């Protein structure tokens, strides 16, 4: 809900008692903000308290406090009557940010001395919530299409029927078209880089195979044992 509120400014919402056939209520950004804050505040006492670890894969008190700190750091935007501003950052909200961050530090978390250490397998000082499954390949597979080389999962696409529902004069359609052009350019660049990397890898493997062949020839022994006036060649031996 937080990401939908942050990106879209409104959130379609159903109660747990409602079915999929019920039309969702539409929460404003301010209403969604209040809902999330209430939900997290009520959940914290029931969440586990877990300090830094390389495998924090469940929601914890620190994770909830982090999201609360992030919410109140931007509360002026989320609670503003006009999405474009102006914004008024209340001291009381910023004091809450400090309180939530202090609660995270109390769990044993701290900033790494070297930021890039966060990307090492052993990193844990800043790792509040993580997923240990998956592969980086999943990320670029999401953006590539079936007809590309390498292929992907058909990227982030929408149906033509939905696209055609936009009014041609709708400014958001123009923005969407610009984003599509930008995305295609980025995908072409990704495809170009991946293909070049694959070509380089293929060349490196070819060189490696040649080197192995030379090594094999060097280690090849032919042993001849004299038998009378003839010699018998023993099968080649390889180290």
Backbone as CSV, one residue per row, in Angstrom:
resi,resn,N_x,N_y,N_z,CA_x,CA_y,CA_z,C_x,C_y,C_z
1,UNK,0.830,-1.208,0.000,0.000,0.000,0.000,0.863,1.257,0.000
2,UNK,1.985,1.201,0.720,2.856,2.382,0.801,3.343,2.804,-0.577
3,UNK,3.785,1.846,-1.396,4.303,2.183,-2.721,3.205,2.728,-3.625
4,UNK,2.012,2.145,-3.561,0.897,2.631,-4.373,0.544,4.055,-3.958
5,UNK,0.497,4.297,-2.657,0.212,5.643,-2.155,1.281,6.627,-2.610
6,UNK,2.542,6.202,-2.522,3.652,7.079,-2.851,3.678,7.410,-4.339
7,UNK,3.476,6.391,-5.180,3.585,6.587,-6.620,2.324,7.183,-7.249
8,UNK,1.147,6.750,-6.765,-0.100,7.101,-7.450,-0.932,8.160,-6.731
9,UNK,-0.700,8.347,-5.445,-1.448,9.372,-4.730,-2.825,8.936,-4.275
10,UNK,-3.236,7.720,-4.595,-4.498,7.169,-4.124,-4.398,5.643,-4.171
11,UNK,-5.226,4.987,-3.337,-5.085,3.541,-3.186,-6.446,2.862,-3.247
12,UNK,-6.669,1.937,-4.189,-7.890,1.126,-4.169,-7.794,0.136,-3.002
13,UNK,-8.862,0.056,-2.208,-8.767,-0.733,-0.970,-10.067,-1.485,-0.702
14,UNK,-9.932,-2.772,-0.348,-11.061,-3.586,0.101,-10.783,-4.066,1.522
15,UNK,-11.823,-4.143,2.328,-11.703,-4.753,3.645,-11.548,-6.261,3.471
16,UNK,-11.017,-6.924,4.484,-10.814,-8.370,4.385,-12.136,-9.119,4.268
17,UNK,-13.208,-8.467,4.652,-14.522,-9.108,4.582,-15.167,-8.962,3.210
18,UNK,-14.554,-8.156,2.324,-15.116,-7.927,0.996,-14.576,-8.943,-0.005
19,UNK,-15.387,-9.270,-1.000,-14.983,-10.202,-2.038,-14.382,-9.499,-3.234
20,UNK,-13.869,-10.284,-4.157,-13.197,-9.703,-5.327,-14.193,-9.032,-6.272
21,UNK,-15.478,-9.357,-6.125,-16.487,-8.735,-6.984,-16.934,-7.376,-6.458
22,UNK,-16.548,-7.043,-5.233,-16.912,-5.752,-4.653,-15.976,-4.676,-5.180
23,UNK,-16.552,-3.573,-5.580,-15.716,-2.466,-6.020,-14.925,-1.919,-4.829
24,UNK,-13.632,-1.682,-5.006,-12.828,-1.194,-3.886,-13.128,0.272,-3.576
25,UNK,-12.924,0.622,-2.319,-12.961,2.030,-1.947,-11.647,2.673,-2.395
26,UNK,-11.695,3.936,-2.735,-10.490,4.647,-3.149,-10.054,5.568,-2.011
27,UNK,-8.914,5.232,-1.413,-8.367,6.048,-0.337,-7.512,7.165,-0.931
28,UNK,-7.679,8.351,-0.410,-6.792,9.442,-0.813,-5.403,9.177,-0.233
29,UNK,-4.426,9.949,-0.668,-3.066,9.759,-0.154,-3.038,10.004,1.356
30,UNK,-3.751,11.003,1.818,-3.781,11.303,3.253,-4.449,10.168,4.028
31,UNK,-5.548,9.627,3.503,-6.253,8.523,4.167,-5.382,7.267,4.197
32,UNK,-4.699,7.001,3.097,-3.817,5.834,3.043,-2.662,5.989,4.029
33,UNK,-2.129,7.187,4.140,-1.053,7.472,5.101,-1.519,7.134,6.514
34,UNK,-2.687,7.627,6.895,-3.208,7.377,8.248,-3.440,5.882,8.478
35,UNK,-3.935,5.183,7.455,-4.199,3.751,7.583,-2.899,2.984,7.824
36,UNK,-1.863,3.308,7.044,-0.581,2.601,7.157,0.055,2.863,8.521
37,UNK,0.033,4.113,8.960,0.618,4.460,10.264,-0.091,3.698,11.381
38,UNK,-1.403,3.663,11.329,-2.178,2.950,12.352,-1.863,1.454,12.321
39,UNK,-1.795,0.895,11.120,-1.536,-0.532,10.964,-0.166,-0.904,11.535
40,UNK,0.860,-0.121,11.202,2.218,-0.397,11.673,2.329,-0.214,13.184
41,UNK,1.724,0.856,13.690,1.794,1.146,15.129,1.166,0.014,15.944
42,UNK,0.047,-0.504,15.456,-0.622,-1.603,16.161,0.148,-2.921,16.018
43,UNK,0.892,-3.076,14.945,1.600,-4.334,14.685,2.903,-4.443,15.462
44,UNK,3.579,-3.321,15.723,4.916,-3.349,16.326,5.001,-4.196,17.593
45,UNK,4.066,-4.079,18.548,4.196,-4.903,19.768,4.167,-6.404,19.490
46,UNK,3.564,-6.822,18.387,3.443,-8.245,18.073,4.585,-8.757,17.194
47,UNK,5.398,-7.857,16.658,6.480,-8.252,15.759,7.711,-8.692,16.542
48,UNK,8.506,-9.604,15.978,9.721,-10.055,16.672,10.778,-8.969,16.711
49,UNK,11.586,-9.023,17.745,12.716,-8.112,17.876,13.966,-8.867,17.447
50,UNK,14.545,-8.465,16.324,15.694,-9.174,15.780,16.741,-8.175,15.315
51,UNK,17.961,-8.375,15.779,19.038,-7.469,15.416,19.618,-7.760,14.055
52,UNK,20.759,-7.130,13.759,21.391,-7.298,12.442,21.682,-8.757,12.122
53,UNK,21.427,-9.121,10.872,21.668,-10.486,10.413,21.799,-10.471,8.902
54,UNK,22.524,-11.434,8.361,22.652,-11.538,6.902,21.391,-12.094,6.279
55,UNK,20.451,-12.568,7.092,19.232,-13.177,6.542,17.999,-12.750,7.325
56,UNK,17.746,-11.453,7.377,16.518,-10.943,7.996,15.398,-11.017,6.966
57,UNK,14.714,-12.134,6.929,13.738,-12.373,5.873,12.290,-12.256,6.343
58,UNK,12.078,-11.832,7.590,10.718,-11.645,8.098,10.577,-10.227,8.632
59,UNK,9.348,-9.752,8.679,9.085,-8.411,9.208,9.398,-8.378,10.703
60,UNK,10.067,-7.332,11.131,10.469,-7.187,12.525,10.078,-5.792,13.024
61,UNK,10.321,-5.558,14.314,10.086,-4.219,14.861,10.911,-3.180,14.121
62,UNK,12.161,-3.521,13.807,13.035,-2.579,13.093,12.487,-2.250,11.716
63,UNK,11.934,-3.247,11.032,11.378,-3.018,9.692,10.186,-2.074,9.764
64,UNK,9.315,-2.275,10.753,8.146,-1.406,10.914,8.572,0.010,11.284
65,UNK,9.561,0.129,12.161,10.046,1.458,12.552,10.704,2.169,11.384
66,UNK,11.365,1.409,10.524,11.977,2.017,9.338,10.909,2.620,8.426
67,UNK,9.839,1.859,8.181,8.789,2.349,7.294,8.078,3.548,7.916
68,UNK,7.875,3.524,9.221,7.264,4.678,9.895,8.156,5.915,9.766
69,UNK,9.462,5.722,9.934,10.388,6.852,9.787,10.321,7.419,8.372
70,UNK,10.246,6.542,7.397,10.161,6.976,5.996,8.861,7.722,5.734
71,UNK,7.775,7.244,6.314,6.469,7.896,6.138,6.477,9.305,6.708
72,UNK,6.945,9.457,7.932,6.894,10.773,8.568,7.946,11.725,8.012
73,UNK,8.999,11.180,7.429,9.976,12.049,6.774,9.360,12.754,5.577
74,UNK,8.343,12.103,4.957,7.669,12.672,3.795,6.211,13.039,4.083
75,UNK,5.862,13.131,5.353,4.462,13.363,5.717,3.916,14.673,5.162
76,UNK,4.772,15.659,5.005,4.306,16.934,4.469,3.771,16.777,3.052
77,UNK,4.377,15.883,2.287,3.922,15.619,0.921,2.664,14.766,0.952
78,UNK,2.684,13.711,1.766,1.560,12.774,1.804,0.277,13.399,2.352
79,UNK,0.419,14.374,3.250,-0.753,14.979,3.886,-1.159,16.302,3.240
80,UNK,-0.416,16.733,2.244,-0.706,18.011,1.601,-2.002,17.935,0.795
81,UNK,-2.779,19.007,0.863,-4.019,19.078,0.088,-3.724,19.196,-1.404
82,UNK,-2.563,19.755,-1.737,-2.166,19.921,-3.131,-0.896,19.098,-3.374
83,UNK,-0.954,18.068,-4.216,0.216,17.221,-4.448,1.442,17.997,-4.919
84,UNK,1.214,19.123,-5.577,2.329,19.913,-6.100,2.924,20.855,-5.061
85,UNK,2.338,20.865,-3.846,2.835,21.759,-2.806,2.133,23.097,-2.823
86,UNK,2.563,24.021,-1.985,3.756,23.964,-1.110,3.558,23.017,0.070
87,UNK,4.677,22.595,0.659,4.650,21.642,1.753,5.119,22.299,3.046
88,UNK,4.510,21.866,4.127,4.908,22.357,5.446,5.370,21.188,6.291
89,UNK,6.655,21.133,6.591,7.224,20.044,7.377,7.142,20.404,8.857
90,UNK,6.267,19.714,9.567,6.044,19.992,10.987,7.170,19.403,11.826
91,UNK,7.623,20.175,12.817,8.688,19.698,13.699,8.280,18.424,14.432
92,UNK,7.001,18.332,14.768,6.524,17.152,15.500,6.696,15.883,14.664
93,UNK,6.455,15.993,13.359,6.623,14.830,12.481,8.099,14.452,12.352
94,UNK,8.958,15.452,12.249,10.388,15.184,12.124,10.953,14.620,13.423
95,UNK,10.385,15.026,14.562,10.788,14.438,15.844,10.429,12.955,15.885
96,UNK,9.307,12.598,15.258,8.919,11.190,15.200,9.918,10.385,14.364
97,UNK,10.425,10.993,13.305,11.434,10.327,12.485,12.634,9.955,13.347
98,UNK,13.076,10.904,14.158,14.223,10.660,15.038,13.910,9.545,16.025
99,UNK,12.705,9.554,16.563,12.299,8.522,17.528,12.330,7.136,16.901
100,UNK,11.803,7.017,15.685,11.768,5.714,15.014,13.178,5.228,14.655
101,UNK,14.036,6.139,14.210,15.411,5.766,13.871,16.176,5.358,15.130
102,UNK,15.928,6.052,16.243,16.559,5.668,17.509,16.135,4.257,17.916
103,UNK,14.888,3.928,17.656,14.386,2.585,17.983,15.099,1.525,17.136
104,UNK,15.408,1.874,15.882,16.147,0.946,15.012,17.568,0.751,15.534
105,UNK,18.206,1.840,15.913,19.571,1.750,16.445,19.598,0.946,17.741
106,UNK,18.533,1.047,18.525,18.460,0.296,19.776,18.431,-1.211,19.542
107,UNK,18.035,-1.617,18.333,18.020,-3.039,17.978,19.411,-3.526,17.560
108,UNK,20.376,-2.595,17.465,21.748,-2.965,17.131,22.186,-2.594,15.727
109,UNK,21.305,-1.950,14.970,21.656,-1.579,13.594,22.498,-0.311,13.587
110,UNK,23.390,-0.222,12.611,24.213,0.970,12.438,24.669,1.058,10.989
111,UNK,25.126,2.240,10.589,25.608,2.436,9.226,26.977,1.782,9.056
112,UNK,27.181,1.203,7.889,28.484,0.642,7.558,29.494,1.781,7.364
113,UNK,30.735,1.545,7.762,31.770,2.556,7.530,31.986,2.773,6.036
114,UNK,31.877,1.688,5.270,32.005,1.760,3.818,30.665,1.367,3.205
115,UNK,30.014,2.287,2.518,28.678,2.052,1.962,28.623,0.788,1.117
116,UNK,29.661,0.539,0.303,29.634,-0.580,-0.630,29.761,-1.933,0.066
117,UNK,30.093,-1.931,1.347,30.104,-3.191,2.096,28.700,-3.775,2.224
118,UNK,27.686,-2.939,2.014,26.306,-3.428,2.080,26.001,-4.466,1.010
119,UNK,26.815,-4.512,-0.036,26.549,-5.420,-1.142,27.365,-6.708,-1.050
120,UNK,28.077,-6.883,0.044,28.822,-8.118,0.261,27.904,-9.156,0.899
121,UNK,28.142,-10.452,0.638,27.304,-11.497,1.250,27.319,-11.458,2.768
122,UNK,28.403,-10.934,3.343,28.532,-10.905,4.798,27.895,-9.674,5.432
123,UNK,27.357,-8.768,4.610,26.794,-7.516,5.138,25.614,-7.790,6.060
124,UNK,25.545,-7.058,7.171,24.403,-7.222,8.069,24.096,-5.986,8.903
125,UNK,25.038,-5.059,9.079,24.829,-3.916,9.967,23.623,-3.069,9.578
126,UNK,23.361,-2.954,8.252,22.250,-2.131,7.777,21.099,-2.966,7.213
127,UNK,21.238,-4.288,7.213,20.249,-5.148,6.571,19.074,-5.385,7.516
128,UNK,18.015,-4.606,7.342,16.832,-4.707,8.198,15.854,-5.735,7.651
129,UNK,15.723,-5.780,6.336,14.793,-6.734,5.704,15.371,-7.117,4.354
130,UNK,15.451,-8.403,4.081,16.082,-8.837,2.839,15.414,-10.097,2.315
131,UNK,15.672,-10.390,1.040,15.209,-11.621,0.407,16.432,-12.333,-0.130
132,UNK,16.631,-13.578,0.296,17.837,-14.290,-0.091,17.620,-15.134,-1.345
133,UNK,16.398,-15.141,-1.857,16.107,-15.907,-3.062,16.206,-15.006,-4.293
134,UNK,16.195,-15.640,-5.468,16.175,-14.859,-6.698,17.553,-14.714,-7.311
135,UNK,17.583,-14.064,-8.453,18.809,-13.876,-9.213,18.767,-12.516,-9.893
136,UNK,19.925,-11.841,-10.033,19.939,-10.569,-10.764,19.362,-10.686,-12.165
137,UNK,19.454,-11.909,-12.742,18.917,-12.125,-14.083,17.426,-11.813,-14.134
138,UNK,16.729,-12.030,-13.015,15.289,-11.771,-12.990,14.971,-10.324,-13.331
139,UNK,15.860,-9.415,-12.952,15.590,-7.990,-13.153,15.612,-7.631,-14.627
140,UNK,16.656,-8.069,-15.342,16.672,-7.670,-16.757,15.774,-8.557,-17.602
141,UNK,15.419,-9.773,-17.142,14.440,-10.579,-17.855,13.071,-9.906,-17.832
142,UNK,12.798,-9.142,-16.777,11.512,-8.448,-16.680,11.366,-7.366,-17.746
143,UNK,12.478,-6.860,-18.232,12.429,-5.716,-19.145,12.589,-6.111,-20.608
144,UNK,12.974,-7.347,-20.877,13.194,-7.774,-22.261,11.978,-8.509,-22.807
145,UNK,11.887,-8.569,-24.143,10.723,-9.154,-24.799,11.089,-10.443,-25.525
146,UNK,10.052,-11.205,-25.866,10.255,-12.520,-26.469,11.120,-12.454,-27.721
147,UNK,10.918,-11.431,-28.538,11.606,-11.364,-29.819,13.034,-10.859,-29.731
148,UNK,13.492,-10.464,-28.546,14.836,-9.937,-28.409,15.840,-11.062,-28.163
149,UNK,17.095,-10.739,-28.338,18.165,-11.704,-28.078,19.178,-11.081,-27.127
150,UNK,19.264,-11.554,-25.874,18.501,-12.668,-25.299,17.041,-12.273,-25.067
151,UNK,16.184,-13.276,-25.028,14.762,-13.005,-24.833,14.468,-12.778,-23.363
152,UNK,13.230,-12.381,-23.070,12.835,-12.149,-21.685,11.428,-12.616,-21.445
153,UNK,10.769,-11.962,-20.523,9.411,-12.343,-20.127,8.368,-11.406,-20.726
154,UNK,8.696,-10.782,-21.832,7.838,-9.834,-22.544,7.683,-8.504,-21.828
155,UNK,8.617,-8.227,-20.951,8.713,-6.902,-20.355,7.480,-6.445,-19.616
156,UNK,7.487,-5.189,-19.236,6.336,-4.573,-18.583,5.431,-4.028,-19.692
157,UNK,4.399,-4.762,-20.024,3.557,-4.388,-21.153,2.103,-4.240,-20.731
158,UNK,1.319,-3.668,-21.615,-0.121,-3.580,-21.403,-0.823,-3.966,-22.698
159,UNK,-2.077,-4.288,-22.606,-2.829,-4.686,-23.787,-3.138,-3.468,-24.656
160,UNK,-3.197,-3.691,-25.969,-3.490,-2.605,-26.900,-4.868,-2.011,-26.629
161,UNK,-5.826,-2.858,-26.230,-7.183,-2.368,-25.952,-7.166,-1.336,-24.837
162,UNK,-6.341,-1.577,-23.829,-6.247,-0.616,-22.724,-5.582,0.674,-23.189
163,UNK,-4.524,0.530,-23.971,-3.818,1.701,-24.489,-4.759,2.571,-25.318
164,UNK,-5.630,1.934,-26.096,-6.545,2.660,-26.979,-7.662,3.379,-26.217
165,UNK,-7.826,3.088,-24.922,-8.862,3.783,-24.147,-8.462,5.214,-23.805
166,UNK,-7.193,5.549,-23.978,-6.748,6.912,-23.698,-7.270,7.864,-24.776
167,UNK,-7.676,9.043,-24.346,-8.022,10.105,-25.280,-6.740,10.561,-25.971
168,UNK,-6.714,10.648,-27.300,-5.495,11.074,-28.001,-4.958,12.417,-27.521
169,UNK,-5.852,13.254,-26.963,-5.417,14.564,-26.476,-4.986,14.524,-25.004
170,UNK,-5.090,13.367,-24.395,-4.728,13.224,-22.989,-3.219,13.426,-22.826
171,UNK,-2.832,14.366,-21.960,-1.406,14.652,-21.771,-0.671,13.450,-21.184
172,UNK,-1.383,12.628,-20.407,-0.733,11.457,-19.824,-0.347,10.456,-20.897
173,UNK,-1.089,10.428,-22.017,-0.756,9.531,-23.114,0.553,9.959,-23.767
174,UNK,0.718,11.271,-23.927,1.969,11.780,-24.491,3.147,11.420,-23.591
175,UNK,2.914,11.565,-22.289,3.955,11.208,-21.323,4.269,9.715,-21.423
176,UNK,3.227,8.889,-21.557,3.405,7.449,-21.680,4.197,7.104,-22.937
177,UNK,3.888,7.792,-24.035,4.603,7.538,-25.281,6.090,7.879,-25.132
178,UNK,6.362,9.002,-24.461,7.756,9.387,-24.240,8.474,8.352,-23.394
179,UNK,7.769,7.850,-22.364,8.363,6.832,-21.499,8.617,5.543,-22.278
180,UNK,7.698,5.223,-23.194,7.858,4.010,-23.994,9.081,4.127,-24.897
181,UNK,9.259,5.285,-25.522,10.419,5.502,-26.377,11.701,5.394,-25.561
182,UNK,11.678,6.013,-24.373,12.838,5.959,-23.493,13.135,4.519,-23.075
183,UNK,12.073,3.769,-22.741,12.242,2.385,-22.311,12.816,1.529,-23.440
184,UNK,12.300,1.735,-24.665,12.804,0.970,-25.810,14.286,1.247,-26.022
185,UNK,14.681,2.512,-25.898,16.089,2.867,-26.055,16.939,2.193,-24.981
186,UNK,16.419,2.181,-23.748,17.155,1.552,-22.654,17.245,0.040,-22.855
187,UNK,16.150,-0.557,-23.350,16.156,-1.996,-23.589,17.131,-2.367,-24.700
188,UNK,17.170,-1.532,-25.739,18.124,-1.775,-26.814,19.554,-1.732,-26.281
189,UNK,19.801,-0.783,-25.380,21.136,-0.674,-24.799,21.451,-1.899,-23.950
190,UNK,20.466,-2.346,-23.156,20.660,-3.546,-22.333,20.947,-4.755,-23.216
191,UNK,20.140,-4.897,-24.286,20.323,-6.018,-25.209,21.701,-5.962,-25.861
192,UNK,22.126,-4.755,-26.251,23.447,-4.581,-26.865,24.556,-4.997,-25.907
193,UNK,24.439,-4.552,-24.643,25.465,-4.872,-23.655,25.508,-6.366,-23.359
194,UNK,24.318,-6.960,-23.204,24.259,-8.390,-22.909,24.847,-9.206,-24.053
195,UNK,24.483,-8.838,-25.296,25.004,-9.567,-26.456,26.523,-9.454,-26.540
196,UNK,27.040,-8.257,-26.253,28.487,-8.068,-26.296,29.187,-8.863,-25.204
197,UNK,28.558,-8.913,-24.039,29.131,-9.701,-22.949,29.154,-11.183,-23.307
198,UNK,28.051,-11.651,-23.939,27.990,-13.052,-24.342,29.038,-13.357,-25.409
199,UNK,29.246,-12.411,-26.342,30.253,-12.600,-27.385,31.649,-12.661,-26.784
200,UNK,31.908,-11.760,-25.820,33.201,-11.746,-25.154,33.427,-13.051,-24.406
201,UNK,32.363,-13.531,-23.731,32.477,-14.775,-22.983,32.764,-15.942,-23.933
202,UNK,32.097,-15.939,-25.093,32.321,-16.999,-26.067,33.764,-16.994,-26.560
203,UNK,34.308,-15.797,-26.818,35.689,-15.686,-27.285,36.659,-16.166,-26.209
204,UNK,36.361,-15.814,-24.951,37.225,-16.233,-23.860,37.217,-17.749,-23.718
205,UNK,36.038,-18.355,-23.891,35.946,-19.804,-23.808,36.721,-20.466,-24.943
206,UNK,36.641,-19.855,-26.146,37.369,-20.397,-27.289,38.873,-20.379,-27.029
207,UNK,39.371,-19.267,-26.487,40.790,-19.161,-26.150,41.160,-20.188,-25.098
208,UNK,40.271,-20.362,-24.120,40.539,-21.316,-23.053,40.614,-22.741,-23.601
209,UNK,39.716,-23.073,-24.517,39.732,-24.404,-25.112,41.026,-24.642,-25.897
210,UNK,41.475,-23.629,-26.617,42.724,-23.750,-27.367,43.902,-23.984,-26.433
211,UNK,43.909,-23.246,-25.316,44.989,-23.412,-24.343,44.972,-24.810,-23.738
212,UNK,43.765,-25.318,-23.467,43.658,-26.673,-22.935,44.162,-27.700,-23.943
213,UNK,43.866,-27.473,-25.223,44.324,-28.393,-26.274,45.853,-28.409,-26.342
214,UNK,46.472,-27.200,-26.269,47.930,-27.121,-26.294,48.523,-27.858,-25.086
215,UNK,47.871,-27.667,-23.920,48.358,-28.333,-22.717,48.245,-29.851,-22.862
216,UNK,47.136,-30.276,-23.462,46.926,-31.701,-23.671,48.001,-32.275,-24.594
217,UNK,48.326,-31.555,-25.646,49.354,-32.013,-26.582,50.707,-32.074,-25.886
218,UNK,50.968,-31.116,-25.000,52.238,-31.089,-24.281,52.368,-32.292,-23.356
219,UNK,51.218,-32.652,-22.719,51.238,-33.749,-21.760,51.092,-35.120,-22.415
220,UNK,50.941,-35.180,-23.731,50.725,-36.430,-24.465,52.039,-37.222,-24.566
221,UNK,51.999,-38.468,-24.182,53.202,-39.308,-24.219,52.971,-40.500,-25.143
222,UNK,53.893,-40.755,-25.991,53.873,-41.955,-26.819,55.062,-42.821,-26.409
223,UNK,54.796,-44.033,-25.922,55.851,-44.922,-25.428,56.031,-46.066,-26.413
224,UNK,57.246,-46.280,-26.881,57.539,-47.358,-27.829,58.402,-48.411,-27.115
225,UNK,57.942,-49.619,-27.146,58.686,-50.725,-26.539,59.209,-51.633,-27.637
226,UNK,60.536,-51.888,-27.687,61.111,-52.742,-28.745,60.750,-54.209,-28.539
227,UNK,60.269,-54.876,-29.592,59.995,-56.311,-29.563,60.650,-56.908,-30.810
228,UNK,61.783,-57.489,-30.620,62.534,-57.987,-31.778,62.964,-56.814,-32.630
229,UNK,62.679,-56.954,-33.969,63.014,-55.876,-34.894,61.877,-54.875,-35.077
230,UNK,60.788,-55.094,-34.314,59.637,-54.208,-34.464,59.433,-53.417,-33.186
231,UNK,58.613,-52.442,-33.251,58.256,-51.667,-32.057,56.755,-51.633,-31.941
232,UNK,56.289,-51.607,-30.728,54.847,-51.595,-30.459,54.478,-50.281,-29.797
233,UNK,53.573,-49.554,-30.371,53.187,-48.244,-29.825,52.072,-48.436,-28.801
234,UNK,52.346,-47.981,-27.608,51.354,-48.069,-26.539,50.363,-46.915,-26.677
235,UNK,49.146,-47.147,-26.275,48.107,-46.105,-26.374,48.572,-44.835,-25.684
236,UNK,48.192,-43.697,-26.235,48.592,-42.417,-25.640,48.130,-42.310,-24.187
237,UNK,48.920,-41.616,-23.400,48.587,-41.385,-22.004,48.417,-39.890,-21.774
238,UNK,47.461,-39.532,-20.927,47.216,-38.122,-20.646,47.302,-37.889,-19.153
239,UNK,47.925,-36.810,-18.770,47.956,-36.433,-17.352,46.707,-35.631,-17.040
